Amino acid sequence: MARPSVWFEPGEWEWVDERESIGFTGHTEMGPVELLITSEALVELLDPSRDAMDRETAIETFIEFESDIHRIALREFVSRLGGEPPILLTSADVAS
């Protein structure tokens, strides 16, 4: 089976304070690719009726939905033909 254009290792993430996002790394044949998912996108995954979430809830949500986030990131990476890093995943990407 062919390897996808970008793949992810669980647990490779960090909170990015200045962006209120979680940064995570994808891997390609050409090297690592940096991605960010906004806290608004994480709200969309957890409960779209919420207005916002704090850092701790964002981290817990990322961990809970990490495999879904990786699937969304793969889809967006392919549809954007890579793009300039970091690739930003927003609530619009999560909702589609």
C-alpha positions in Angstrom: 0.0 0.0 0.0 1.3 3.4 -0.9 2.2 5.9 1.8 0.0 9.0 1.9 1.6 12.3 0.7 1.8 13.4 4.4 1.6 11.3 7.5 1.5 12.0 11.2 2.9 10.5 14.4 0.5 10.7 17.3 1.7 12.9 20.1 3.8 15.3 18.0 2.1 18.5 19.0 2.5 21.6 21.1 0.4 24.6 22.2 1.3 27.8 20.4 0.4 30.6 22.7 0.8 33.5 20.3 -1.5 31.9 17.8 -4.0 30.3 20.3 -3.5 27.1 18.3 -2.0 23.7 18.5 1.0 23.1 16.2 1.7 19.7 14.9 4.1 18.1 12.4 3.3 16.2 9.3 6.0 14.2 7.5 6.5 14.0 3.7 9.1 12.4 1.5 10.6 16.0 1.3 10.8 16.5 5.1 8.6 17.8 7.9 5.6 20.1 7.4 4.3 22.4 10.1 0.6 22.7 10.7 -1.6 24.6 13.1 -5.2 24.0 14.1 -6.9 27.0 15.7 -8.8 26.8 19.0 -11.9 27.9 17.0 -11.5 24.8 14.9 -11.2 22.7 18.0 -14.4 24.2 19.3 -16.1 23.2 16.1 -15.0 19.6 16.7 -16.0 19.4 20.3 -19.2 21.4 20.4 -20.1 24.0 17.7 -22.5 25.7 20.0 -19.7 26.8 22.3 -18.2 30.3 21.9 -14.6 29.5 22.9 -12.4 27.2 24.9 -9.4 27.6 27.2 -5.9 26.2 26.6 -6.4 23.1 28.7 -9.7 22.2 26.9 -8.1 22.9 23.5 -5.3 20.4 24.4 -7.8 17.8 25.7 -9.9 18.2 22.5 -6.8 17.9 20.3 -5.8 14.6 22.0 -9.4 13.3 21.8 -9.8 14.1 18.1 -6.1 13.7 17.0 -6.8 10.9 14.4 -9.7 13.0 13.0 -7.5 16.1 12.9 -4.8 14.2 11.1 -7.3 13.0 8.5 -8.5 16.6 8.0 -4.9 17.8 7.8 -4.1 15.2 5.1 -7.2 16.3 3.1 -6.3 20.0 3.4 -2.6 19.3 2.6 -3.6 17.5 -0.6 -6.2 20.1 -1.6 -3.8 23.0 -1.1 -1.0 21.2 -2.9 1.2 21.6 0.2 1.3 25.4 0.6 3.5 27.6 2.7 4.0 26.4 6.2 2.5 26.5 8.7 -0.6 25.2 7.1 -3.5 26.7 9.1 -6.6 24.6 9.8 -9.6 26.7 10.7 -13.2 26.0 11.7 -14.2 26.1 8.0 -11.8 23.2 7.3 -13.2 21.2 10.2 -16.8 21.8 9.2 -16.4 20.6 5.6 
